[in-house]
Amino acid sequence: MTTTTRTSRHLSISVDRPAREVYDYVSDPGNIPGWAPGLARSVERLDGRWVGESPMGRVVIVFTPRNDFGVLDHDVTLPSGETVHNPMRVLADGSGCEVVFTLRRQPWMSDEEFRRDAEAVSADLAELKRVMEQG
């Protein structure tokens, strides 16, 4: 049996807001342009799906159903038709929380592309922190 695993990086940021508040904001795909412009500069609901205009072109974004565990996993279907699964969590930490995004290196990514992707996700997490802490 052959097992294939990919390189992953866990990117996180502390946010000085209650976990439920951060979860509620992030779990609404309509808020993506406000905190994750690296994913989509605009998002609209078309035929029951969330469609975003991303730097890569049009993408379809599907979040896991709302839950009490802080799970914000989401699938992004790229213009090529490939779907990328993105594990994400909001973890309570006292009166604040930590947001953790697991970035998985795609088989076609070079070291440089993976580094740039990590930088883009880190920038989106920093923007989420800024937006949430400004109130």
A tleap script that builds the chain and sets N, CA, C and O, in Angstrom:
source leaprc.protein.ff14SB
mol = sequence {
  NMET THR THR THR THR ARG THR SER ARG HIE
  LEU SER ILE SER VAL ASP ARG PRO ALA ARG
  GLU VAL TYR ASP TYR VAL SER ASP PRO GLY
  ASN ILE PRO GLY TRP ALA PRO GLY LEU ALA
  ARG SER VAL GLU ARG LEU ASP GLY ARG TRP
  VAL GLY GLU SER PRO MET GLY ARG VAL VAL
  ILE VAL PHE THR PRO ARG ASN ASP PHE GLY
  VAL LEU ASP HIE ASP VAL THR LEU PRO SER
  GLY GLU THR VAL HIE ASN PRO MET ARG VAL
  LEU ALA ASP GLY SER GLY CYS GLU VAL VAL
  PHE THR LEU ARG ARG GLN PRO TRP MET SER
  ASP GLU GLU PHE ARG ARG ASP ALA GLU ALA
  VAL SER ALA ASP LEU ALA GLU LEU LYS ARG
  VAL MET GLU GLN CGLY
}
set mol.1.N position { 0.846 -1.174 0.000 }
set mol.1.CA position { 0.000 0.000 0.000 }
set mol.1.C position { 0.895 1.243 0.000 }
set mol.1.O position { 1.863 1.322 0.757 }
set mol.2.N position { 0.563 2.201 -0.851 }
set mol.2.CA position { 1.325 3.436 -0.935 }
set mol.2.C position { 0.503 4.561 -0.324 }
set mol.2.O position { -0.668 4.738 -0.663 }
set mol.3.N position { 1.113 5.313 0.570 }
set mol.3.CA position { 0.450 6.453 1.176 }
set mol.3.C position { 1.157 7.714 0.711 }
set mol.3.O position { 2.382 7.813 0.782 }
set mol.4.N position { 0.385 8.668 0.238 }
set mol.4.CA position { 0.949 9.931 -0.186 }
set mol.4.C position { 0.507 11.015 0.788 }
set mol.4.O position { -0.689 11.228 0.990 }
set mol.5.N position { 1.462 11.689 1.380 }
set mol.5.CA position { 1.147 12.818 2.243 }
set mol.5.C position { 1.793 14.056 1.652 }
set mol.5.O position { 2.815 13.983 0.969 }
set mol.6.N position { 1.186 15.172 1.925 }
set mol.6.CA position { 1.708 16.440 1.435 }
set mol.6.C position { 2.239 17.244 2.601 }
set mol.6.O position { 1.845 17.040 3.750 }
set mol.7.N position { 3.123 18.146 2.294 }
set mol.7.CA position { 3.641 19.064 3.297 }
set mol.7.C position { 2.527 20.014 3.719 }
set mol.7.O position { 1.785 20.530 2.883 }
set mol.8.N position { 2.418 20.237 5.020 }
set mol.8.CA position { 1.431 21.183 5.556 }
set mol.8.C position { 2.129 22.199 6.443 }
set mol.8.O position { 3.161 21.910 7.049 }
set mol.9.N position { 1.558 23.379 6.510 }
set mol.9.CA position { 2.001 24.407 7.451 }
set mol.9.C position { 0.771 24.883 8.202 }
set mol.9.O position { -0.268 25.165 7.605 }
set mol.10.N position { 0.899 24.970 9.517 }
set mol.10.CA position { -0.180 25.484 10.347 }
set mol.10.C position { 0.117 26.954 10.610 }
set mol.10.O position { 1.085 27.298 11.288 }
set mol.11.N position { -0.727 27.803 10.064 }
set mol.11.CA position { -0.574 29.243 10.219 }
set mol.11.C position { -1.634 29.717 11.192 }
set mol.11.O position { -2.803 29.354 11.059 }
set mol.12.N position { -1.244 30.523 12.168 }
set mol.12.CA position { -2.225 30.933 13.171 }
set mol.12.C position { -2.005 32.376 13.579 }
set mol.12.O position { -0.948 32.967 13.361 }
set mol.13.N position { -3.056 32.917 14.184 }
set mol.13.CA position { -2.980 34.275 14.711 }
set mol.13.C position { -3.924 34.363 15.907 }
set mol.13.O position { -5.008 33.780 15.900 }
set mol.14.N position { -3.503 35.092 16.921 }
set mol.14.CA position { -4.357 35.343 18.086 }
set mol.14.C position { -5.218 36.560 17.790 }
set mol.14.O position { -4.755 37.544 17.213 }
set mol.15.N position { -6.472 36.474 18.193 }
set mol.15.CA position { -7.413 37.575 17.974 }
set mol.15.C position { -8.045 37.915 19.318 }
set mol.15.O position { -8.558 37.040 20.015 }
set mol.16.N position { -8.003 39.161 19.662 }
set mol.16.CA position { -8.542 39.621 20.944 }
set mol.16.C position { -10.035 39.907 20.827 }
set mol.16.O position { -10.496 41.026 21.052 }
set mol.17.N position { -10.770 38.868 20.472 }
set mol.17.CA position { -12.231 38.896 20.386 }
set mol.17.C position { -12.718 37.504 20.760 }
set mol.17.O position { -11.983 36.530 20.595 }
set mol.18.N position { -13.943 37.394 21.260 }
set mol.18.CA position { -14.461 36.064 21.613 }
set mol.18.C position { -14.504 35.122 20.401 }
set mol.18.O position { -14.784 35.539 19.277 }
set mol.19.N position { -14.225 33.865 20.661 }
set mol.19.CA position { -14.190 32.858 19.598 }
set mol.19.C position { -15.500 32.831 18.819 }
set mol.19.O position { -15.472 32.754 17.591 }
set mol.20.N position { -16.629 32.891 19.486 }
set mol.20.CA position { -17.933 32.810 18.807 }
set mol.20.C position { -18.112 33.985 17.843 }
set mol.20.O position { -18.648 33.817 16.748 }
set mol.21.N position { -17.669 35.157 18.247 }
set mol.21.CA position { -17.791 36.341 17.389 }
set mol.21.C position { -16.939 36.180 16.120 }
set mol.21.O position { -17.393 36.487 15.017 }
set mol.22.N position { -15.719 35.704 16.287 }
set mol.22.CA position { -14.839 35.489 15.136 }
set mol.22.C position { -15.412 34.387 14.244 }
set mol.22.O position { -15.438 34.521 13.020 }
set mol.23.N position { -15.864 33.313 14.855 }
set mol.23.CA position { -16.452 32.206 14.094 }
set mol.23.C position { -17.654 32.694 13.280 }
set mol.23.O position { -17.773 32.389 12.094 }
set mol.24.N position { -18.542 33.455 13.929 }
set mol.24.CA position { -19.742 33.935 13.236 }
set mol.24.C position { -19.381 34.793 12.028 }
set mol.24.O position { -20.022 34.691 10.982 }
set mol.25.N position { -18.373 35.626 12.164 }
set mol.25.CA position { -17.958 36.496 11.065 }
set mol.25.C position { -17.344 35.689 9.926 }
set mol.25.O position { -17.723 35.860 8.767 }
set mol.26.N position { -16.404 34.817 10.250 }
set mol.26.CA position { -15.687 34.066 9.211 }
set mol.26.C position { -16.597 33.050 8.526 }
set mol.26.O position { -16.433 32.787 7.335 }
set mol.27.N position { -17.547 32.477 9.253 }
set mol.27.CA position { -18.402 31.439 8.672 }
set mol.27.C position { -19.407 31.985 7.660 }
set mol.27.O position { -20.065 31.206 6.969 }
set mol.28.N position { -19.536 33.298 7.559 }
set mol.28.CA position { -20.413 33.914 6.563 }
set mol.28.C position { -19.584 34.194 5.310 }
set mol.28.O position { -18.772 35.120 5.316 }
set mol.29.N position { -19.763 33.420 4.234 }
set mol.29.CA position { -18.949 33.620 3.037 }
set mol.29.C position { -19.049 35.037 2.459 }
set mol.29.O position { -18.132 35.490 1.774 }
set mol.30.N position { -20.133 35.723 2.726 }
set mol.30.CA position { -20.268 37.096 2.248 }
set mol.30.C position { -19.237 38.037 2.833 }
set mol.30.O position { -19.002 39.114 2.286 }
set mol.31.N position { -18.615 37.645 3.943 }
set mol.31.CA position { -17.593 38.479 4.583 }
set mol.31.C position { -16.182 38.228 4.046 }
set mol.31.O position { -15.251 38.930 4.439 }
set mol.32.N position { -16.004 37.263 3.175 }
set mol.32.CA position { -14.658 36.904 2.700 }
set mol.32.C position { -13.866 38.108 2.177 }
set mol.32.O position { -12.700 38.254 2.545 }
set mol.33.N position { -14.441 38.973 1.341 }
set mol.33.CA position { -13.634 40.101 0.845 }
set mol.33.C position { -13.133 41.021 1.965 }
set mol.33.O position { -12.121 41.700 1.793 }
set mol.34.N position { -13.822 41.050 3.099 }
set mol.34.CA position { -13.422 41.903 4.205 }
set mol.34.C position { -12.236 41.395 4.986 }
set mol.34.O position { -11.533 42.182 5.622 }
set mol.35.N position { -11.996 40.094 4.955 }
set mol.35.CA position { -10.881 39.549 5.733 }
set mol.35.C position { -9.926 38.685 4.912 }
set mol.35.O position { -8.799 38.442 5.346 }
set mol.36.N position { -10.347 38.221 3.744 }
set mol.36.CA position { -9.487 37.340 2.943 }
set mol.36.C position { -9.467 37.783 1.478 }
set mol.36.O position { -9.862 37.023 0.594 }
set mol.37.N position { -9.009 39.007 1.222 }
set mol.37.CA position { -8.964 39.448 -0.175 }
set mol.37.C position { -8.015 38.610 -1.026 }
set mol.37.O position { -8.117 38.616 -2.253 }
set mol.38.N position { -7.091 37.886 -0.387 }
set mol.38.CA position { -6.220 36.974 -1.126 }
set mol.38.C position { -6.991 35.805 -1.718 }
set mol.38.O position { -6.563 35.206 -2.704 }
set mol.39.N position { -8.135 35.480 -1.109 }
set mol.39.CA position { -9.001 34.426 -1.638 }
set mol.39.C position { -9.969 35.003 -2.664 }
set mol.39.O position { -10.098 34.473 -3.768 }
set mol.40.N position { -10.651 36.092 -2.299 }
set mol.40.CA position { -11.628 36.682 -3.219 }
set mol.40.C position { -11.834 38.160 -2.893 }
set mol.40.O position { -12.053 38.535 -1.741 }
set mol.41.N position { -11.759 38.977 -3.923 }
set mol.41.CA position { -11.985 40.421 -3.774 }
set mol.41.C position { -13.467 40.749 -3.703 }
set mol.41.O position { -13.859 41.786 -3.167 }
set mol.42.N position { -14.288 39.854 -4.248 }
set mol.42.CA position { -15.742 40.006 -4.182 }
set mol.42.C position { -16.347 38.608 -4.159 }
set mol.42.O position { -15.770 37.651 -4.675 }
set mol.43.N position { -17.529 38.517 -3.547 }
set mol.43.CA position { -18.223 37.228 -3.443 }
set mol.43.C position { -19.705 37.489 -3.640 }
set mol.43.O position { -20.247 38.468 -3.127 }
set mol.44.N position { -20.354 36.610 -4.383 }
set mol.44.CA position { -21.798 36.720 -4.539 }
set mol.44.C position { -22.416 35.326 -4.561 }
set mol.44.O position { -21.758 34.335 -4.879 }
set mol.45.N position { -23.686 35.282 -4.218 }
set mol.45.CA position { -24.418 34.018 -4.207 }
set mol.45.C position { -25.066 33.855 -5.576 }
set mol.45.O position { -25.919 34.655 -5.961 }
set mol.46.N position { -24.661 32.817 -6.313 }
set mol.46.CA position { -25.199 32.536 -7.641 }
set mol.46.C position { -25.692 31.099 -7.687 }
set mol.46.O position { -24.930 30.166 -7.436 }
set mol.47.N position { -26.955 30.926 -8.004 }
set mol.47.CA position { -27.534 29.584 -8.120 }
set mol.47.C position { -27.248 28.724 -6.894 }
set mol.47.O position { -26.957 27.535 -7.016 }
set mol.48.N position { -27.334 29.341 -5.694 }
set mol.48.CA position { -27.153 28.611 -4.452 }
set mol.48.C position { -25.711 28.361 -4.066 }
set mol.48.O position { -25.449 27.664 -3.086 }
set mol.49.N position { -24.755 28.923 -4.828 }
set mol.49.CA position { -23.332 28.728 -4.533 }
set mol.49.C position { -22.676 30.085 -4.301 }
set mol.49.O position { -23.096 31.096 -4.863 }
set mol.50.N position { -21.635 30.091 -3.460 }
set mol.50.CA position { -20.841 31.295 -3.240 }
set mol.50.C position { -19.719 31.320 -4.269 }
set mol.50.O position { -18.867 30.432 -4.304 }
set mol.51.N position { -19.736 32.354 -5.105 }
set mol.51.CA position { -18.757 32.481 -6.182 }
set mol.51.C position { -17.943 33.746 -5.931 }
set mol.51.O position { -18.497 34.823 -5.711 }
set mol.52.N position { -16.636 33.599 -5.968 }
set mol.52.CA position { -15.759 34.728 -5.711 }
set mol.52.C position { -14.879 35.056 -6.896 }
set mol.52.O position { -14.530 34.191 -7.700 }
set mol.53.N position { -14.527 36.341 -6.986 }
set mol.53.CA position { -13.535 36.790 -7.969 }
set mol.53.C position { -12.198 36.836 -7.257 }
set mol.53.O position { -11.968 37.680 -6.392 }
set mol.54.N position { -11.327 35.924 -7.629 }
set mol.54.CA position { -10.037 35.790 -6.956 }
set mol.54.C position { -8.913 36.218 -7.898 }
set mol.54.O position { -9.144 36.437 -9.087 }
set mol.55.N position { -7.696 36.336 -7.363 }
set mol.55.CA position { -6.561 36.615 -8.237 }
set mol.55.C position { -6.348 35.521 -9.297 }
set mol.55.O position { -5.696 35.757 -10.315 }
set mol.56.N position { -6.909 34.309 -9.049 }
set mol.56.CA position { -6.770 33.191 -9.986 }
set mol.56.C position { -7.901 33.142 -11.008 }
set mol.56.O position { -7.833 32.382 -11.973 }
set mol.57.N position { -8.941 33.952 -10.800 }
set mol.57.CA position { -10.150 33.893 -11.615 }
set mol.57.C position { -11.335 33.549 -10.724 }
set mol.57.O position { -11.258 33.699 -9.505 }
set mol.58.N position { -12.419 33.092 -11.318 }
set mol.58.CA position { -13.621 32.747 -10.544 }
set mol.58.C position { -13.421 31.463 -9.758 }
set mol.58.O position { -12.945 30.459 -10.287 }
set mol.59.N position { -13.793 31.514 -8.481 }
set mol.59.CA position { -13.702 30.342 -7.613 }
set mol.59.C position { -15.048 30.119 -6.943 }
set mol.59.O position { -15.820 31.061 -6.760 }
set mol.60.N position { -15.327 28.881 -6.581 }
set mol.60.CA position { -16.522 28.534 -5.824 }
set mol.60.C position { -16.069 28.134 -4.428 }
set mol.60.O position { -15.157 27.322 -4.271 }
set mol.61.N position { -16.718 28.714 -3.403 }
set mol.61.CA position { -16.304 28.509 -2.016 }
set mol.61.C position { -17.453 27.851 -1.254 }
set mol.61.O position { -18.582 28.341 -1.265 }
set mol.62.N position { -17.148 26.736 -0.594 }
set mol.62.CA position { -18.156 26.008 0.186 }
set mol.62.C position { -17.598 25.760 1.578 }
set mol.62.O position { -16.596 25.063 1.738 }
set mol.63.N position { -18.259 26.340 2.600 }
set mol.63.CA position { -17.863 26.111 3.986 }
set mol.63.C position { -18.592 24.898 4.539 }
set mol.63.O position { -19.697 24.565 4.111 }
set mol.64.N position { -17.946 24.242 5.506 }
set mol.64.CA position { -18.593 23.166 6.241 }
set mol.64.C position { -19.829 23.749 6.933 }
set mol.64.O position { -19.854 24.946 7.217 }
set mol.65.N position { -20.846 22.942 7.210 }
set mol.65.CA position { -22.016 23.474 7.916 }
set mol.65.C position { -21.621 24.091 9.267 }
set mol.65.O position { -20.668 23.656 9.913 }
set mol.66.N position { -22.378 25.110 9.669 }
set mol.66.CA position { -22.132 25.750 10.964 }
set mol.66.C position { -22.136 24.692 12.061 }
set mol.66.O position { -22.897 23.726 12.009 }
set mol.67.N position { -21.268 24.893 13.057 }
set mol.67.CA position { -21.118 23.907 14.118 }
set mol.67.C position { -20.672 24.592 15.396 }
set mol.67.O position { -20.305 25.767 15.376 }
set mol.68.N position { -20.699 23.870 16.506 }
set mol.68.CA position { -20.314 24.400 17.813 }
set mol.68.C position { -18.856 24.142 18.153 }
set mol.68.O position { -18.437 24.372 19.287 }
set mol.69.N position { -18.079 23.668 17.191 }
set mol.69.CA position { -16.706 23.270 17.471 }
set mol.69.C position { -15.663 24.224 16.890 }
set mol.69.O position { -14.463 23.990 17.037 }
set mol.70.N position { -16.104 25.289 16.238 }
set mol.70.CA position { -15.175 26.247 15.655 }
set mol.70.C position { -14.544 25.792 14.356 }
set mol.70.O position { -13.546 26.362 13.917 }
set mol.71.N position { -15.117 24.767 13.734 }
set mol.71.CA position { -14.572 24.240 12.480 }
set mol.71.C position { -15.056 25.109 11.315 }
set mol.71.O position { -16.256 25.286 11.103 }
set mol.72.N position { -14.090 25.641 10.571 }
set mol.72.CA position { -14.376 26.498 9.420 }
set mol.72.C position { -13.765 25.940 8.135 }
set mol.72.O position { -13.394 26.693 7.234 }
set mol.73.N position { -13.664 24.619 8.061 }
set mol.73.CA position { -13.101 24.012 6.860 }
set mol.73.C position { -13.891 24.501 5.647 }
set mol.73.O position { -15.109 24.672 5.707 }
set mol.74.N position { -13.183 24.717 4.562 }
set mol.74.CA position { -13.861 25.143 3.346 }
set mol.74.C position { -13.129 24.618 2.120 }
set mol.74.O position { -11.905 24.494 2.095 }
set mol.75.N position { -13.926 24.316 1.109 }
set mol.75.CA position { -13.404 23.863 -0.167 }
set mol.75.C position { -13.455 25.030 -1.145 }
set mol.75.O position { -14.439 25.766 -1.207 }
set mol.76.N position { -12.387 25.181 -1.899 }
set mol.76.CA position { -12.323 26.202 -2.937 }
set mol.76.C position { -12.106 25.480 -4.264 }
set mol.76.O position { -11.091 24.813 -4.468 }
set mol.77.N position { -13.079 25.628 -5.161 }
set mol.77.CA position { -12.940 25.050 -6.488 }
set mol.77.C position { -12.338 26.115 -7.396 }
set mol.77.O position { -12.916 27.180 -7.610 }
set mol.78.N position { -11.170 25.797 -7.919 }
set mol.78.CA position { -10.396 26.725 -8.735 }
set mol.78.C position { -10.953 26.792 -10.158 }
set mol.78.O position { -11.737 25.931 -10.559 }
set mol.79.N position { -10.551 27.811 -10.920 }
set mol.79.CA position { -11.005 27.896 -12.310 }
set mol.79.C position { -10.676 26.640 -13.124 }
set mol.79.O position { -11.372 26.344 -14.096 }
set mol.80.N position { -9.635 25.901 -12.748 }
set mol.80.CA position { -9.259 24.665 -13.452 }
set mol.80.C position { -10.239 23.528 -13.183 }
set mol.80.O position { -10.230 22.516 -13.884 }
set mol.81.N position { -11.099 23.699 -12.148 }
set mol.81.CA position { -12.015 22.630 -11.755 }
set mol.81.C position { -11.497 21.830 -10.577 }
set mol.81.O position { -12.240 21.052 -9.980 }
set mol.82.N position { -10.210 22.014 -10.231 }
set mol.82.CA position { -9.633 21.334 -9.067 }
set mol.82.C position { -10.200 21.950 -7.790 }
set mol.82.O position { -10.358 23.167 -7.699 }
set mol.83.N position { -10.505 21.102 -6.803 }
set mol.83.CA position { -11.000 21.574 -5.519 }
set mol.83.C position { -9.921 21.394 -4.466 }
set mol.83.O position { -9.343 20.316 -4.326 }
set mol.84.N position { -9.656 22.465 -3.726 }
set mol.84.CA position { -8.655 22.466 -2.662 }
set mol.84.C position { -9.395 22.528 -1.330 }
set mol.84.O position { -10.212 23.422 -1.109 }
set mol.85.N position { -9.104 21.573 -0.439 }
set mol.85.CA position { -9.708 21.534 0.894 }
set mol.85.C position { -8.815 22.319 1.856 }
set mol.85.O position { -7.605 22.099 1.915 }
set mol.86.N position { -9.422 23.229 2.601 }
set mol.86.CA position { -8.689 24.107 3.515 }
set mol.86.C position { -9.186 23.927 4.945 }
set mol.86.O position { -10.227 24.480 5.298 }
set mol.87.N position { -8.471 23.171 5.778 }
set mol.87.CA position { -8.849 23.028 7.179 }
set mol.87.C position { -8.614 24.352 7.922 }
set mol.87.O position { -7.574 24.989 7.754 }
set mol.88.N position { -9.581 24.752 8.737 }
set mol.88.CA position { -9.465 26.004 9.486 }
set mol.88.C position { -10.268 25.870 10.779 }
set mol.88.O position { -11.341 25.266 10.792 }
set mol.89.N position { -9.742 26.437 11.861 }
set mol.89.CA position { -10.394 26.356 13.167 }
set mol.89.C position { -10.315 27.690 13.899 }
set mol.89.O position { -9.380 28.468 13.709 }
set mol.90.N position { -11.317 27.935 14.740 }
set mol.90.CA position { -11.261 29.018 15.716 }
set mol.90.C position { -11.253 28.340 17.081 }
set mol.90.O position { -12.182 27.612 17.434 }
set mol.91.N position { -10.194 28.588 17.840 }
set mol.91.CA position { -10.010 27.956 19.141 }
set mol.91.C position { -10.127 29.012 20.235 }
set mol.91.O position { -9.400 30.005 20.227 }
set mol.92.N position { -11.038 28.797 21.169 }
set mol.92.CA position { -11.186 29.735 22.284 }
set mol.92.C position { -9.898 29.767 23.094 }
set mol.92.O position { -9.247 28.742 23.298 }
set mol.93.N position { -9.541 30.974 23.555 }
set mol.93.CA position { -8.348 31.158 24.380 }
set mol.93.C position { -8.646 32.303 25.341 }
set mol.93.O position { -8.395 33.469 25.033 }
set mol.94.N position { -9.184 31.957 26.507 }
set mol.94.CA position { -9.597 32.979 27.462 }
set mol.94.C position { -10.698 33.833 26.853 }
set mol.94.O position { -11.676 33.299 26.331 }
set mol.95.N position { -10.552 35.161 26.913 }
set mol.95.CA position { -11.563 36.047 26.343 }
set mol.95.C position { -11.346 36.267 24.851 }
set mol.95.O position { -12.154 36.926 24.196 }
set mol.96.N position { -10.253 35.716 24.306 }
set mol.96.CA position { -9.959 35.846 22.890 }
set mol.96.C position { -9.973 34.489 22.218 }
set mol.96.O position { -10.632 33.558 22.680 }
set mol.97.N position { -9.240 34.389 21.122 }
set mol.97.CA position { -9.189 33.118 20.413 }
set mol.97.C position { -7.948 33.057 19.536 }
set mol.97.O position { -7.245 34.049 19.340 }
set mol.98.N position { -7.706 31.872 19.020 }
set mol.98.CA position { -6.654 31.663 18.042 }
set mol.98.C position { -7.323 31.102 16.786 }
set mol.98.O position { -8.151 30.195 16.865 }
set mol.99.N position { -6.959 31.644 15.646 }
set mol.99.CA position { -7.456 31.146 14.367 }
set mol.99.C position { -6.314 30.379 13.721 }
set mol.99.O position { -5.218 30.910 13.541 }
set mol.100.N position { -6.581 29.120 13.373 }
set mol.100.CA position { -5.556 28.250 12.800 }
set mol.100.C position { -6.005 27.802 11.409 }
set mol.100.O position { -7.109 27.288 11.228 }
set mol.101.N position { -5.134 28.007 10.448 }
set mol.101.CA position { -5.373 27.606 9.059 }
set mol.101.C position { -4.287 26.611 8.676 }
set mol.101.O position { -3.099 26.898 8.825 }
set mol.102.N position { -4.686 25.449 8.188 }
set mol.102.CA position { -3.712 24.456 7.730 }
set mol.102.C position { -3.566 24.601 6.224 }
set mol.102.O position { -4.489 24.334 5.454 }
set mol.103.N position { -2.390 25.027 5.837 }
set mol.103.CA position { -2.085 25.198 4.421 }
set mol.103.C position { -1.408 23.936 3.921 }
set mol.103.O position { -0.355 23.546 4.425 }
set mol.104.N position { -2.005 23.309 2.946 }
set mol.104.CA position { -1.446 22.090 2.374 }
set mol.104.C position { -0.827 22.393 1.016 }
set mol.104.O position { -1.449 23.011 0.152 }
set mol.105.N position { 0.381 21.954 0.853 }
set mol.105.CA position { 1.060 22.154 -0.425 }
set mol.105.C position { 0.410 21.265 -1.468 }
set mol.105.O position { 0.281 20.055 -1.280 }
set mol.106.N position { 0.006 21.875 -2.559 }
set mol.106.CA position { -0.604 21.127 -3.650 }
set mol.106.C position { 0.491 20.440 -4.464 }
set mol.106.O position { 1.608 20.950 -4.544 }
set mol.107.N position { 0.189 19.302 -5.064 }
set mol.107.CA position { 1.218 18.538 -5.786 }
set mol.107.C position { 1.927 19.334 -6.873 }
set mol.107.O position { 3.095 19.073 -7.159 }
set mol.108.N position { 1.262 20.276 -7.469 }
set mol.108.CA position { 1.834 21.044 -8.574 }
set mol.108.C position { 2.632 22.265 -8.114 }
set mol.108.O position { 3.204 22.966 -8.949 }
set mol.109.N position { 2.684 22.538 -6.797 }
set mol.109.CA position { 3.324 23.757 -6.297 }
set mol.109.C position { 4.836 23.616 -6.172 }
set mol.109.O position { 5.350 22.608 -5.687 }
set mol.110.N position { 5.528 24.649 -6.622 }
set mol.110.CA position { 6.963 24.736 -6.391 }
set mol.110.C position { 7.181 25.246 -4.966 }
set mol.110.O position { 6.239 25.688 -4.308 }
set mol.111.N position { 8.417 25.184 -4.497 }
set mol.111.CA position { 8.733 25.735 -3.175 }
set mol.111.C position { 8.345 27.206 -3.100 }
set mol.111.O position { 7.798 27.659 -2.095 }
set mol.112.N position { 8.628 27.946 -4.160 }
set mol.112.CA position { 8.318 29.376 -4.201 }
set mol.112.C position { 6.810 29.619 -4.166 }
set mol.112.O position { 6.348 30.523 -3.470 }
set mol.113.N position { 6.044 28.830 -4.903 }
set mol.113.CA position { 4.579 28.985 -4.897 }
set mol.113.C position { 4.002 28.672 -3.515 }
set mol.113.O position { 3.086 29.352 -3.052 }
set mol.114.N position { 4.532 27.655 -2.868 }
set mol.114.CA position { 4.056 27.305 -1.526 }
set mol.114.C position { 4.393 28.427 -0.537 }
set mol.114.O position { 3.574 28.761 0.318 }
set mol.115.N position { 5.585 29.005 -0.647 }
set mol.115.CA position { 5.982 30.122 0.208 }
set mol.115.C position { 5.065 31.325 -0.018 }
set mol.115.O position { 4.619 31.956 0.941 }
set mol.116.N position { 4.781 31.642 -1.288 }
set mol.116.CA position { 3.889 32.773 -1.595 }
set mol.116.C position { 2.478 32.515 -1.085 }
set mol.116.O position { 1.820 33.430 -0.592 }
set mol.117.N position { 2.008 31.273 -1.200 }
set mol.117.CA position { 0.676 30.923 -0.704 }
set mol.117.C position { 0.622 31.114 0.814 }
set mol.117.O position { -0.361 31.641 1.336 }
set mol.118.N position { 1.662 30.692 1.516 }
set mol.118.CA position { 1.717 30.872 2.975 }
set mol.118.C position { 1.715 32.354 3.336 }
set mol.118.O position { 1.059 32.760 4.296 }
set mol.119.N position { 2.437 33.153 2.580 }
set mol.119.CA position { 2.442 34.603 2.827 }
set mol.119.C position { 1.059 35.203 2.614 }
set mol.119.O position { 0.631 36.065 3.381 }
set mol.120.N position { 0.358 34.752 1.577 }
set mol.120.CA position { -0.983 35.268 1.292 }
set mol.120.C position { -1.958 34.884 2.403 }
set mol.120.O position { -2.757 35.717 2.832 }
set mol.121.N position { -1.907 33.648 2.873 }
set mol.121.CA position { -2.785 33.216 3.966 }
set mol.121.C position { -2.449 33.993 5.238 }
set mol.121.O position { -3.354 34.427 5.951 }
set mol.122.N position { -1.170 34.173 5.530 }
set mol.122.CA position { -0.767 34.943 6.718 }
set mol.122.C position { -1.278 36.379 6.636 }
set mol.122.O position { -1.715 36.942 7.640 }
set mol.123.N position { -1.226 36.971 5.449 }
set mol.123.CA position { -1.745 38.335 5.273 }
set mol.123.C position { -3.251 38.366 5.505 }
set mol.123.O position { -3.762 39.305 6.116 }
set mol.124.N position { -3.970 37.345 5.021 }
set mol.124.CA position { -5.418 37.280 5.253 }
set mol.124.C position { -5.727 37.129 6.740 }
set mol.124.O position { -6.656 37.762 7.242 }
set mol.125.N position { -4.961 36.302 7.449 }
set mol.125.CA position { -5.181 36.151 8.891 }
set mol.125.C position { -4.893 37.458 9.633 }
set mol.125.O position { -5.606 37.803 10.576 }
set mol.126.N position { -3.865 38.181 9.218 }
set mol.126.CA position { -3.557 39.476 9.835 }
set mol.126.C position { -4.696 40.465 9.581 }
set mol.126.O position { -5.043 41.260 10.454 }
set mol.127.N position { -5.271 40.410 8.384 }
set mol.127.CA position { -6.406 41.287 8.079 }
set mol.127.C position { -7.619 40.908 8.916 }
set mol.127.O position { -8.346 41.785 9.382 }
set mol.128.N position { -7.849 39.605 9.114 }
set mol.128.CA position { -8.939 39.167 9.988 }
set mol.128.C position { -8.763 39.715 11.385 }
set mol.128.O position { -9.719 40.211 11.981 }
set mol.129.N position { -7.560 39.634 11.915 }
set mol.129.CA position { -7.273 40.168 13.254 }
set mol.129.C position { -7.582 41.659 13.306 }
set mol.129.O position { -8.232 42.136 14.236 }
set mol.130.N position { -7.108 42.394 12.290 }
set mol.130.CA position { -7.337 43.842 12.254 }
set mol.130.C position { -8.830 44.169 12.230 }
set mol.130.O position { -9.301 45.007 13.000 }
set mol.131.N position { -9.564 43.508 11.349 }
set mol.131.CA position { -11.001 43.749 11.205 }
set mol.131.C position { -11.734 43.426 12.508 }
set mol.131.O position { -12.570 44.210 12.958 }
set mol.132.N position { -11.429 42.289 13.108 }
set mol.132.CA position { -12.149 41.864 14.309 }
set mol.132.C position { -11.805 42.739 15.517 }
set mol.132.O position { -12.680 43.052 16.324 }
set mol.133.N position { -10.570 43.126 15.640 }
set mol.133.CA position { -10.178 43.893 16.821 }
set mol.133.C position { -10.565 45.364 16.720 }
set mol.133.O position { -10.613 46.057 17.737 }
set mol.134.N position { -10.839 45.851 15.518 }
set mol.134.CA position { -11.341 47.214 15.363 }
set mol.134.C position { -12.800 47.316 15.761 }
set mol.134.O position { -13.314 48.405 16.012 }
set mol.135.N position { -13.467 46.157 15.816 }
set mol.135.CA position { -14.879 46.141 16.210 }
set mol.135.C position { -15.733 46.434 15.052 }
set mol.135.O position { -16.957 46.466 15.180 }
savepdb mol mol.pdb
quit
